[in-house]
């Protein structure tokens, strides 16, 4: 996972960790990134950037049954 925008702290969370914000991305210059082992099924995820939930508009997005927008991987 990569976050290439200004921030102090970035997490990635989603259905793979039950939305528990367990994966903190590591800063490398101006980019935050982390490799995460994922299950072999469709997962939904979001970033938590300086305490605010965010999606990455350049990655695939989809709304869930409640209308919440998340990124996803298949």
C-alpha positions in Angstrom: 0.0 0.0 0.0 1.2 3.5 -0.8 0.1 7.0 0.2 1.9 9.7 -1.8 0.3 12.8 -0.2 1.4 15.1 2.7 0.7 13.5 6.1 2.3 12.9 9.5 0.8 9.4 10.1 -0.9 6.9 7.8 -2.6 3.6 8.4 -4.3 1.2 6.0 -7.3 -0.8 7.3 -10.1 -2.7 5.9 -11.9 -6.0 5.8 -8.6 -7.8 6.0 -8.1 -6.6 9.6 -11.7 -6.0 10.6 -11.2 -2.3 10.2 -8.9 -2.2 13.3 -6.2 0.1 11.9 -3.6 -2.5 12.6 -1.2 -1.6 9.7 0.8 1.6 10.0 2.5 2.7 6.8 6.2 3.6 7.0 7.4 7.0 5.8 10.1 6.9 3.1 10.7 10.6 2.2 7.4 12.0 1.1 5.8 8.6 0.6 4.2 6.2 3.1 4.2 2.5 2.2 3.9 -1.0 3.6 3.6 -4.5 2.3 0.6 -6.4 3.8 -0.2 -10.0 3.4 -3.8 -10.2 2.3 -6.4 -13.1 2.0 -7.1 -14.4 -1.5 -10.5 -12.8 -1.8 -12.0 -9.4 -2.5 -11.0 -6.9 0.2 -12.2 -3.4 1.0 -9.8 -0.9 2.5 -9.3 2.8 3.4 -6.5 4.9 4.6 -6.5 6.7 7.9 -4.5 9.9 7.4 -3.7 12.0 10.4 -6.9 10.6 12.0 -9.2 11.2 9.0 -10.6 8.3 6.9 -9.7 8.6 3.2 -9.8 6.7 -0.1 -7.3 6.9 -2.8 -9.0 8.2 -5.9 -6.5 6.6 -8.3 -7.3 3.1 -7.0 -10.6 1.2 -7.7 -13.5 2.3 -5.5 -16.9 1.0 -4.7 -19.8 1.8 -2.3 -20.9 -0.8 0.2 -24.5 -1.6 1.0 -24.6 1.4 3.4 -23.3 3.9 0.8 -19.8 4.1 2.3 -17.1 4.5 -0.4 -14.0 2.3 0.0 -11.1 1.2 -2.2 -11.0 -2.5 -3.1 -8.6 -5.2 -4.3 -9.6 -8.5 -5.9 
